[in-house]
């Protein structure tokens, strides 16, 4: 890929993220003034939040945070703590699916790419005491898909019980910060 293509792809990626934020902003504005859409959100919003967070959790190619849409649901009358709970539940479901894909793809990786699996296993062996801190920090603070590390951890056979707590805690921190942050930013601009 040439430097020009990388620049074009980066600009397109940022453009899509901005477009999603703009659409979310205008949908929030619409929902806050439309009673029919508020009723629709109150009826189907919980399922929608869960589905959006699951899809966003699996979306490796266009990592738009599920929290981007939080203000639409709060404008529809949903409680922010419940939304955050659903965001965490959907994201954790996607994370566990990613880990399972890595775990069950272990045999394929081992037979087709043994050097990669050996390299990942060696890396883990040398730094395994840092793994819980890495998982928590990466999940809580880095806004890119968790599949980047969950699939490789599944591939090398890491036990789920060894990573579930920092993964859950990091997901809670990330979704809470993102949800409150985006909701407050949208509320600020909608009221001014």
PyMOL commands that set and color helices and strands:
alter all, ss='L'
color gray80, all
select helices_A, chain A and resi 3-33+35-58+66-75+80-104+106-112+114-141+147-155+160-162+164-191
alter helices_A, ss='H'
color red, helices_A
deselect
rebuild
show_as cartoon
